[in-house]
């Protein structure tokens, strides 16, 4: 990994900023069982205690990758209220469900095995009624009750997230390959890939739950129509997010049929538009800025960095203290190999949300790019205090110590990183250093 001079060259260093792909825990495999909700055999299951433990360990990292939770307490309480109403009529009402709004601007919702459910700002601003929100949350609750999320977890599908995926900063000497893995779509996107059969089951159960809870099934029809229309508007982003879902038109026709036949008697119920608009007003009033940030994400995914920068600048003119917007602007600066400019936006993000860890970790990476390992180490240590349990942060502590010439302390960090079970390029680097320094 080192050149003839014994020093790491720029390409080798930047290559180490890539995300290692392994899971954090997820080694629990059970036997084949029949799921009581779906009636089909499930090849891999976790105990309920293990499901909850996955949520406890993974959810904080996934939320941070999605730029943290929305701070507005009215929105938080509202999601909990609607979610609890659905949980009470679900097949697994005893699970410790929690409901969260996260700051990511792409359209997504996801659930973890133990009952953690999250919805992005980008999704919430597209809805217009509580019935639509109930359909969305019902779908995610169904993934939990049918144990789809547990199956995915047991198969290793939950990734070890660092900084929304610090990502492939470099592929061949420039910083242009940073963007997609750098968190354009965030960690929740990694959880969106169930089988098409799982998605069909979640749609059906979600509609069942919302009707049982007293909602109008037209909420599911409207939600599905939104997804179809947005998929046409942004086909590239939706191809990444919803590749495993059944075709949108199929889902829409199924929802229409179920609403007209099985749940026809519930179609006269109110959609509760006013309640939704009242509770979501703090987000809906910045909907235009969120849409512009979505434009920036789409441009980033196409590596049109200058245009993405302009989009984020336009959004930040409307919401200058938006934490997610500031960090996305920092990332597009890094994509153009401008770490000094990125620092300005990272510093603003840290002032906007001083308790959220992603900006702290991204700050450390930027200091490494500027060859200032001492400052980088301070940030990585601070990150670990704020959000412990991320092996990649331990690796970057080792890398900063190595670049400071403190090989003994670097070796301890690298050993701790390898003890986490990490694999891939960073693990090979850590192992090679330990071998060169006589620790192996």
C-alpha positions in Angstrom: 0.0 0.0 0.0 3.0 2.3 0.3 5.2 3.8 -2.4 9.0 3.2 -2.6 9.6 6.2 -0.3 7.6 4.5 2.5 4.9 7.2 2.4 1.4 6.7 1.2 0.7 8.5 -2.0 -2.5 10.6 -2.6 -4.2 8.0 -4.6 -3.6 5.3 -2.0 -4.7 7.6 0.8 -7.9 8.7 -0.9 -8.7 5.2 -1.8 -8.8 4.3 1.9 -11.6 6.8 2.4 -14.0 4.2 0.8 -16.7 2.5 2.7 -16.1 -1.0 3.8 -19.1 -3.0 2.9 -19.6 -5.5 5.8 -22.3 -5.4 8.4 -21.8 -4.4 12.0 -23.3 -7.4 13.8 -25.8 -9.6 12.0 -24.3 -13.0 12.4 -27.3 -14.6 14.0 -28.9 -17.3 11.9 -31.9 -19.4 12.8 -33.7 -22.3 11.3 -36.5 -22.4 8.8 -39.8 -21.4 10.2 -43.4 -20.5 9.1 -44.2 -16.9 9.6 -47.6 -16.6 11.3 -48.4 -13.3 9.6 -47.7 -14.3 6.0 -48.1 -18.0 6.2 -44.9 -18.7 4.2 -41.7 -20.3 5.2 -38.9 -17.9 6.4 -35.5 -19.3 5.9 -33.6 -17.0 8.3 -35.0 -15.6 11.5 -33.7 -13.7 14.5 -35.1 -13.9 18.0 -37.1 -10.9 19.0 -34.4 -9.9 21.5 -31.9 -9.9 18.7 -34.2 -7.8 16.5 -34.4 -5.1 19.2 -30.6 -5.2 19.7 -30.1 -4.6 16.0 -32.2 -1.5 16.2 -30.5 -0.3 19.4 -27.0 -0.6 17.7 -27.8 0.4 14.2 -30.5 3.0 14.3 -28.4 5.9 15.6 -25.8 5.4 12.8 -28.5 5.1 10.1 -30.3 8.2 11.4 -27.0 10.1 11.4 -26.3 9.0 7.8 -29.7 10.5 7.0 -28.5 13.8 8.6 -30.1 13.2 11.9 -33.7 13.5 13.2 -36.0 16.4 12.5 -35.9 18.5 15.6 -39.5 19.8 15.6 -41.3 18.1 18.5 -44.7 18.6 17.0 -43.7 16.5 14.0 -42.1 13.8 16.2 -45.2 13.5 18.3 -47.5 13.4 15.3 -45.7 10.5 13.7 -45.7 8.7 17.0 -49.5 9.3 17.4 -50.3 8.0 13.9 -47.8 5.1 14.2 -49.2 3.9 17.5 -52.7 3.9 16.2 -51.6 1.5 13.5 -49.5 -0.6 15.8 -52.5 -1.4 18.0 -54.2 -3.2 15.2 -51.1 -4.9 13.7 -50.1 -8.5 14.1 -47.2 -7.7 16.5 -48.5 -4.8 18.7 -46.1 -5.7 21.5 -42.9 -4.7 19.7 -41.2 -1.5 20.9 -42.0 0.6 17.9 -40.7 4.1 17.5 -41.4 6.5 14.7 -38.9 9.1 13.4 -38.6 11.9 10.8 -35.1 12.2 9.4 -33.5 15.2 7.6 -32.6 13.4 4.3 -34.3 15.1 1.3 -34.7 12.1 -1.0 -38.1 10.2 -0.8 -37.8 7.2 1.4 -39.2 5.4 4.4 -37.7 2.4 6.1 -38.0 0.1 9.1 -35.6 -2.0 11.2 -36.3 -5.4 12.6 -37.1 -4.4 16.1 -39.8 -1.8 15.1 -37.8 1.4 14.4 -39.5 3.3 11.5 -38.2 6.4 9.8 -39.5 8.7 7.1 -37.4 11.3 5.3 -38.3 14.9 4.9 -38.3 14.4 1.1 -41.2 11.9 1.5 -43.1 13.8 4.1 -43.4 17.0 2.0 -45.0 14.9 -0.8 -47.9 13.7 1.3 -51.1 15.8 1.8 -53.2 13.8 4.2 -53.0 11.8 7.4 -54.5 8.9 5.4 -51.5 8.9 3.1 -49.1 9.0 6.1 -51.0 6.1 7.7 -50.6 4.1 4.4 -46.9 4.8 4.5 -46.3 3.9 8.1 -48.6 0.9 7.7 -46.4 -0.4 4.9 -43.3 -0.1 7.1 -45.0 -1.6 10.1 -45.9 -4.5 7.9 -42.2 -5.1 7.0 -41.7 -5.6 10.8 -44.7 -7.7 11.5 -44.0 -10.0 8.5 -40.4 -10.1 9.7 -39.1 -9.0 6.3 -36.6 -6.6 8.0 -35.4 -9.4 10.3 -34.8 -11.7 7.3 -32.8 -8.9 5.5 -30.8 -8.3 8.7 -30.0 -11.9 9.2 -28.8 -12.1 5.6 -26.4 -9.3 6.3 -28.2 -6.6 4.4 -27.8 -3.8 7.0 -24.6 -2.0 6.2 -22.0 -0.6 8.5 -22.6 3.1 7.9 -20.0 5.8 8.1 -20.9 9.5 7.4 -23.8 8.5 5.2 -21.2 6.3 3.4 -18.0 8.2 3.2 -17.7 6.4 -0.1 -15.4 6.1 -3.0 -13.7 9.4 -2.8 -11.3 8.4 -5.5 -11.1 5.9 -8.2 -8.3 7.1 -10.3 -6.5 10.2 -8.9 -9.2 12.8 -8.7 -11.9 13.2 -6.2 -14.7 12.9 -8.7 -16.0 9.4 -7.7 -17.1 10.6 -4.3 -20.7 11.3 -4.7 -23.1 8.3 -4.7 -21.4 6.3 -1.9 -20.7 9.6 -0.1 -24.3 9.7 1.1 -26.3 11.2 -1.7 -29.1 8.8 -0.8 -28.1 8.2 2.8 -28.2 5.0 4.8 -31.9 4.4 4.7 -31.6 3.7 1.0 -29.6 0.6 1.8 -32.6 -0.7 3.7 -35.0 -0.3 0.8 -34.3 -3.5 -1.1 -36.8 -6.2 -0.1 -38.0 -8.8 -2.6 -40.9 -7.8 -4.8 -43.0 -10.4 -2.9 -42.1 -8.8 0.4 -43.2 -5.4 -1.0 -46.5 -6.8 -2.2 -47.1 -8.3 1.2 -46.3 -5.0 2.9 -48.7 -3.2 0.6 -51.5 -5.6 1.4 -50.9 -5.7 5.2 -50.3 -1.9 5.3 -53.7 -1.3 3.8 -55.3 -3.8 6.1 -53.8 -2.1 9.1 -54.8 1.4 8.1 -58.4 0.4 7.5 -58.5 -1.5 10.9 -57.2 1.7 12.5 -60.1 3.7 11.0 -58.4 5.3 8.0 -59.7 5.7 4.5 -58.1 3.1 2.1 -57.9 5.9 -0.5 -54.8 7.0 1.4 -52.9 4.0 0.0 -54.2 4.7 -3.5 -53.0 8.3 -3.2 -49.6 7.3 -1.8 -49.1 4.8 -4.6 -50.1 7.4 -7.2 -47.5 9.8 -5.7 -44.8 7.2 -6.1 -45.8 6.5 -9.7 -45.8 10.2 -10.6 -42.5 10.9 -8.8 -41.0 7.9 -10.5 -41.8 9.4 -13.8 -40.4 12.8 -12.8 -37.1 11.4 -11.4 -36.6 8.0 -13.0 -32.8 7.9 -12.2 -33.2 8.4 -8.5 -36.2 6.1 -8.3 -34.4 3.4 -10.1 -31.8 3.4 -7.3 -34.3 3.6 -4.5 -37.1 1.3 -5.6 -35.5 -1.2 -8.0 -36.8 -4.1 -6.0 -40.4 -2.9 -5.7 -43.1 -4.2 -8.0 -43.8 -1.9 -11.0 -45.6 1.2 -9.9 -48.6 0.7 -12.2 -49.1 -2.8 -10.8 -49.1 -1.5 -7.2 -51.5 1.3 -8.1 -54.0 -1.1 -9.8 -53.8 -3.4 -6.8 -54.5 -0.6 -4.4 -57.4 0.6 -6.5 -58.9 -2.9 -6.7 -58.6 -3.5 -2.9 -60.0 -0.1 -2.1 -63.0 -0.6 -4.4 -63.7 -4.2 -3.4 -62.4 -5.5 0.0 -62.4 -2.1 1.7 -65.2 -0.4 -0.1 -67.2 0.3 3.1 -64.3 2.4 4.5 -64.0 4.7 1.5 -66.2 7.4 3.0 -64.0 8.0 5.9 -62.2 11.4 6.1 -58.7 11.7 4.6 -57.7 14.2 7.4 -55.9 16.6 5.2 -56.2 19.6 7.5 -54.6 17.6 10.4 -51.7 16.6 8.3 -51.1 20.1 6.9 -51.3 21.6 10.4 -48.8 19.3 11.9 -46.4 19.2 9.0 -46.4 23.0 8.3 -42.8 23.6 9.4 -41.6 21.2 6.7 -44.2 22.0 4.0 -43.3 25.7 4.1 -39.7 24.8 3.0 -40.9 22.3 0.4 -39.5 24.3 -2.5 -36.0 24.3 -0.9 -36.2 20.5 -0.4 -37.2 20.0 -4.0 -34.2 22.0 -5.1 -31.9 19.9 -2.9 -33.4 16.8 -4.6 -32.4 18.4 -7.9 -28.9 18.7 -6.5 -28.9 15.0 -5.5 -29.9 13.9 -8.9 -27.2 16.1 -10.5 -24.6 14.6 -8.1 -25.7 11.1 -9.1 -24.9 12.1 -12.7 -21.6 13.7 -11.6 -22.7 17.1 -12.8 -21.1 18.7 -9.8 -21.0 22.3 -10.9 -24.8 22.2 -11.6 -25.4 20.4 -8.3 -23.4 23.1 -6.5 -25.6 25.7 -8.0 -28.7 23.9 -6.9 -27.5 23.5 -3.3 -26.6 27.2 -3.3 -30.1 28.1 -4.4 -31.6 26.0 -1.7 -29.3 27.4 1.0 -30.3 30.9 0.0 -33.8 29.9 1.2 -32.8 27.8 4.2 -29.3 29.0 5.2 -29.0 26.9 8.3 -30.3 23.6 6.9 -27.9 20.9 8.2 -28.5 18.5 5.4 -28.2 21.1 2.8 -24.9 22.4 4.2 -23.4 18.9 4.3 -24.5 18.1 0.8 -22.9 21.3 -0.4 -19.7 20.3 1.5 -19.8 16.9 -0.3 -20.2 18.5 -3.7 -17.1 20.7 -2.9 -15.1 17.5 -2.0 -16.3 15.9 -5.3 -14.6 18.7 -7.1 -11.4 18.3 -4.9 -12.0 21.5 -2.9 -11.5 20.5 0.7 -10.9 24.1 1.9 -14.2 25.3 0.5 -15.9 22.2 1.9 -14.6 23.2 5.4 -16.7 26.4 5.3 -19.9 24.5 4.9 -19.0 21.8 7.4 -18.3 24.5 10.0 -21.7 26.0 9.3 -23.3 22.6 9.6 -21.7 22.0 13.0 -23.0 25.3 14.2 -26.5 24.5 12.9 -26.6 21.1 14.6 -23.8 20.8 17.2 -25.1 17.4 18.5 -25.2 15.5 15.2 -22.2 13.4 14.4 -22.0 13.3 10.6 -20.5 16.7 10.3 -17.9 15.9 12.9 -16.8 12.8 11.0 -16.8 14.6 7.7 -14.7 17.3 9.2 -12.1 14.7 10.2 -12.0 13.3 6.6 -11.6 16.8 5.2 -8.7 17.5 7.6 -7.0 14.3 6.4 -7.4 15.5 2.8 -5.7 18.7 3.8 -2.9 16.8 5.4 -3.7 18.0 8.9 -3.9 14.7 10.8 -3.8 16.3 14.3 -7.1 18.1 13.7 -8.5 15.0 12.0 -7.8 12.9 15.0 -9.5 15.4 17.3 -12.7 15.1 15.2 -12.6 11.4 15.0 -12.2 11.1 18.8 -15.1 13.6 19.2 -17.2 11.6 16.7 -16.7 8.3 18.7 -17.8 10.1 21.9 -20.9 11.3 20.2 -21.8 8.1 18.3 -19.8 5.1 19.5 -19.8 1.8 17.7 -18.6 2.7 14.2 -15.5 0.7 13.3 -14.6 2.9 10.4 -14.1 5.8 12.8 -11.6 3.7 14.6 -9.7 3.0 11.4 -9.6 6.7 10.6 -8.2 7.4 14.1 -5.5 4.9 13.2 -4.8 6.5 9.9 -4.5 10.0 11.4 -2.1 8.6 14.1 -0.1 6.9 11.4 0.3 10.1 9.5 1.4 11.8 12.7 4.2 9.2 13.1 2.6 7.8 16.3 2.8 4.2 15.1 2.2 2.5 18.5 -1.1 4.3 19.0 -2.0 3.8 15.4 -1.3 0.0 15.8 -3.7 -0.1 18.8 -6.4 1.6 16.7 -5.8 -0.7 13.7 -6.0 -3.8 16.0 -9.3 -2.5 17.4 -10.6 -2.0 13.9 -9.6 -5.5 12.8 -11.2 -7.0 16.0 -14.5 -5.6 14.9 -14.5 -8.1 12.0 -13.9 -5.5 9.3 -12.9 -6.6 5.9 -11.9 -5.0 2.6 -9.3 -2.4 1.6 -9.1 -0.6 4.9 -8.7 -3.9 6.8 -5.9 -4.9 4.4 -4.2 -1.6 5.1 -4.5 -2.1 8.9 -3.2 -5.7 8.7 -0.2 -4.6 6.5 0.8 -1.9 8.9 0.6 -4.2 11.9 2.7 -6.7 10.1 5.3 -4.0 9.0 5.5 -2.7 12.6 6.1 -6.1 14.1 2.7 -6.6 15.8 1.8 -9.6 13.7 
